[in-house]
Amino acid sequence: MVPKFVSIMLIAAATCAAALGQNPPAQSPATPAATTAAAPQQNSKDAAASQPAAKPAPPAPDVVGLKKKALAGDVASQNRLGEIYGVGLGVPRNLAESAKWFHMAADQGDPAAELKMGLMTLGGFGVTPDVKQGLYWYNLSASHGNVNAMFQLGTFYEQGFRVDKSATEAMKWYRMAADKGHVEAQLKVADIYRTGLDEIPHDYQESLKWYRAAAEQNNGAAEYFLGYMYQEGLGVNKNVEEAANWYNKAVHDNFSSASIALRNLSR
């Protein structure tokens, strides 16, 4: 029970950071040792000259101007202030202040702000943790068409996080997001129909349908599982050539397991 709780809260925290506009720092690939050893030595002057010029820092946000617009009811300014205070852009980071501005936008029915309030309220970021209120914001955002809120609610019901576990309820939310083109939801629906989940039996035809929908968006995992289903004859006649075709597409879309599947297919 504890590992599941910790895992979901870490995901919620990461999602909250992304929603606030905070991205993890990019990591540069390590330089191979051989390349480093073979590189010619440069003196400091040459090395400095060869370095690209540093990009100028982005201008500090006009917090005063944004507050004036936000207090006049401008939703975009309210959301922008929520992001600014959430990451500390030109101001000290203040999650309580961030939540205040997102709350103002959410009170005007903005689906993105409602989702952010759900994340912050459920996780206790800048506000007192409140499960009932957090789920209220998620449901409100989903009711206003936010596919990310729909998908997250599906995850909650599938895993039994802060709600009673229910495969039927999870599938309801996943299908709502999938019908609107959310590729992760399409993949999740396809996976559930392929394997079954609690009271939901497997249905290979439905699984193929949703894998194809996700594959149309160049999703490597969906392409891989289409290859697998053609290889094994799940819902379709076995077809090694078609399996190879989908595995190749998955390789092209950087799904690493597809390379292994292709090698095994040719044996």
N, C-alpha and C positions, 0 to 999 in steps of 0.2 A: 504493500500500500504506500509506504513512504517513497520508494523509488518513483512510482507513477506520479505522485504529487509533485515531487521535486522536478521531474522531467517536464511536466506540463507547465509548472511555474517558470521554469527556465525558458520554455518556448514563448510563454506569455510575455516575459520580460524582454526577450529579444524582439518579439513582434511590436511591443510597446515602443522600444527604442527606434525601430524602423518607422513606426507610425509617426513618431515625433520628428522624424527626419534625420536621425542619428545613424550613420552607417559605420560598420567596423572599418578600421584602417586597412587599406590594401597591403598585402604582403608581397614583397618582391621575391621572385623565384631565386633559390640559392644558386650561386655561380659554381659550376663544376670545378673541382680542384685542378684538373688538368688545364682548363682554360685560364684559370688564375695564374698558374705557374708559368704558362707560356706567354703571358701578356708582357709586352715590353715595358720597361720602367719609364715613367714620365716624371719630369721634375714638377714641382708644385705649380710653377707658372703655366706650363703646358697643360697640366691637369685642370687647372682652373679655367683656362681658355676653352677646353673641350667640353666643359659642363654646360648643359642647356641653361638658359637664363631662368631664374625662379619666376613662377607665375605670380603676378601681383595678388595680394590678399583681396578677397571680395569686400566690397564696401560694407561698412557697418549698417545694419538695418535702421530705418527711421522709426524707432520705437514710439517716439512722441506722436508722429504723424499717424502711425498705425493705430495707436490707442484712441486718437481722436475719431478715426473712421470706425473703429470697432465699437466704441461707445455710442456711435450714431446708428449701429445696427448692421455694419458691413460684415458679412459672414467670412469672406476671404481674409479680411484683416484680423478677425477673431482667431481663425485657424492659424494664420501666420504667427500671431503672438503666442499661441499655444506651442508652436514649433520652436520659436525663438527661446522662450523660457525653458522648454523641455530639454534643449541641448546646450543652453548657455551661449547663444550666438550674440556677442556684443554686450551681453548682460550676464550677471551671475546666474548660474543655473538654479531654477526654482520650480520644482514640480508642482507645488501648490498653486503658484501663479499660472503655470501651464494649464493645469486642470481648470482653473477659473475661466480662462479664455475659451478653452474647448467646450466647457459647459455652456457658455453663452451661445456658441455656434450650434451646439446640440439642441439647445432650447428653441432654436429657430427651425429645427427639423433637418439639419444637415447630416446626411447619413455617415459621412466620413468622421465627423466630430462625434457622432453617437457611438461609433465603433471605438474611437479612442477613449471615450469616457467609459465604455465597457471594459476595455483593457486596464485602464487606470484604476477603476473602482474595484474590479475583481482582484487585481494584483496589489492594491494598496499603494499605488504610485502617486504621491501628492495628495491623496485623500484617504480617509479611513476605509479599510477594506470592508466591503459589503457585498456578499454573494448575491442576495436578492436584487439589489440595485444594479449590480454589474450585469446580471443576466437580463434585467429589464432593458438596459442600454443595448446589449447585443440583439435582443429580439426586436427592439424598435428600429435599429439600423437595418436589420434584415427585412423588416416589413417595408422599409423605404427603398428596398432594392439593392442593398449592399451585398454583393456576392461573397466578399471576404467574411462578413458577419455570418452569412448562411453556412459557409464552409466550416468556420470555427465552431458554430453550434453543433454541426454534425460531428465534429471531433469530440466535443464535450459529451454528447450522448453515446457515441461509440465507446468511449473510454470510461464513462461514468464519472466524469470530473464535475463536481459541484451539482450534479443532477443525477437522477436515477438512470442507470445504464439501460439503453433501449436501442437495439439494432434498427427497429422500425422507425423510431424518431430520428436516429442518425441518418438513415437512408432518405428520409423525407427532406432533410436539410441539404444533404449532398445532392439529391436530385434537383432541388430548386436551383442550387448554384450551377450544377452541370448543365441544366437547360438554358442557362444564361451564358454558357460558354466558358465557365471557370475550369481551366484545364486540369488543375489538381483534383477538383471535384469529379470531373469526368473519369479521371484515372481511378479515383477511390470507388466510384460506383462500379466501374468495370471489374476492379479487384474483388469487391464484395460478391458480385454475381459470378465471378469465376470460382471462388472458393466457398461461398456461402458464409453467413454470419449469424450465429444463433438461430432465430426463427426464420431468417431469410434463406431459402434454399438457393443452391447455385443454378444459374441459368446461362448457359454458354452463348446462346443467341444474343441476349441482352449484353453480356460481357463483350462480345465481339463488336456490337454496335457502339458501345461507349469507348472501347479502345480505339476504334476507327475515328470517332469524333476527336479524341485527344491527339491521335496521330496526324490528323489534318492540321493541327497546330504545331507539328514537328516535335512532339513529345517523345523523347527517346525511349522512355519506359514503356509507353503504349505501343510503340513500334516493336520493341523487344517481345512483349507478350503476344502481340499478333503473330510474330514469327513462331513463338512457342506453341500457340494454339494450332497453327497450320502444321507444325512439325508433329504434334501429338494427335491431331485430328479431333480437337475439342470444339464441337459445334460446326465443324466443317470437315470435308474430306481431307485426309492427309495429303500434303502437297509440299514436298521438299523444296522445290524451286520457289514457291511463294514464301515459304519460311525463310529461305536465304535472302529473298528480296527484302523482307521486313527487317531481318537481322542487319543487313547492309545499311538500311536507312537508319537503324538505331545506332550503328557505329558512326555514321556520318553526323548524327546528332549527339555524339559523345556519351552514349550509354555503354560503359565499359564492359559489362557482362555479355554484350552482344558479340564481341570479338571471340570470346571463349565458345559461345554457342555456335558460331560459324565454323570454328575449327572442329568442334565435335560433330557437327553436321556433315562435314566432308569425310569423316572417317568411315 
